[in-house]
Amino acid sequence: MISCISNPDLDWYAIKPLFISNLLEEWIETANMKKIEIIVPHGVLPAIHNVLIDLNVGGMTHYEIEGSGRVKEDPVVAATHPSESRYQPTAPEYIDRTKIEVVIKNEQVEDLISNLRDKIRGAQGGKIFIQDVLDAVDIPTYKRGEQVI
């Protein structure tokens, strides 16, 4: 059996199996945290870190990635063959980027997005992805939810 849940204020609906209890449904709909993924050029990491510090965000994870998308890297001029005197520009297939992941409280999302856009507006490309975080567990202390962050 399938039932339909909806929220007219947010203009969405979903189909859920009946075996999901109402208690679980309430818990899912009250996620108090968001996971933010920020993909930007390498050089803007310090600016983003400063924004996170200003907003009193507990911590972040970052790592180097490669990818392709709408923004293209400038072509690199390289010799096609040592005996030829002509140089051919070649565009790299993938662009180096930095990916930053952070979990924040729902109330901090709009401030974070606004501050990030102000700080890195001139940077070459970038994306921000936002996901609900239903729960979190701090392994050493057994804390759960917002207490973790």
Long-range contacts (C-beta under 8 A, 24 or more apart in sequence): 27-134, 28-134, 31-106, 31-132, 31-133, 31-134, 32-105, 32-106, 32-145, 32-146, 33-103, 33-104, 33-105, 33-106, 33-132, 33-133, 33-136, 33-145, 33-146, 33-149, 34-103, 34-104, 34-105, 34-106, 34-109, 34-130, 34-131, 34-132, 34-133, 35-101, 35-102, 35-103, 35-130, 35-131, 35-132, 35-133, 36-100, 36-101, 36-102, 36-103, 36-104, 36-109, 36-112, 36-128, 36-129, 36-130, 37-99, 37-100, 37-101, 37-127, 37-128, 37-129, 37-130, 37-131, 38-99, 38-100, 38-101, 38-102, 38-116, 38-126, 38-127, 38-128, 38-129, 39-65, 39-67, 39-97, 39-98, 39-99, 39-100, 39-126, 39-127, 39-128, 39-129, 40-97, 40-98, 40-100, 40-120, 40-123, 40-125, 40-126, 41-96, 41-97, 41-98, 41-123, 41-124, 41-125, 41-126, 42-96, 42-97, 42-98, 43-123, 44-98, 44-119, 44-120, 44-123, 44-126, 45-98, 45-100, 47-119, 47-120, 48-100, 48-116, 48-119, 48-120, 50-119, 51-112, 51-115, 51-116, 51-119, 52-102, 52-112, 54-115, 55-104, 55-108, 55-111, 55-112, 55-115, 57-102, 57-104, 57-108, 57-112, 57-149, 58-103, 58-149, 59-102, 59-149, 60-100, 60-101, 60-102, 61-100, 61-101, 61-102, 62-98, 62-99, 62-100, 62-101, 63-98, 63-99, 64-96, 64-97, 64-98, 64-99, 65-96, 65-97, 65-98, 65-99, 66-94, 66-95, 66-96, 66-97, 67-94, 67-95, 67-97, 68-93, 68-94, 68-95, 69-95, 69-125, 70-125, 71-95, 71-124, 71-125, 95-125, 103-133, 103-136, 103-148, 103-149, 104-149, 105-146, 105-149
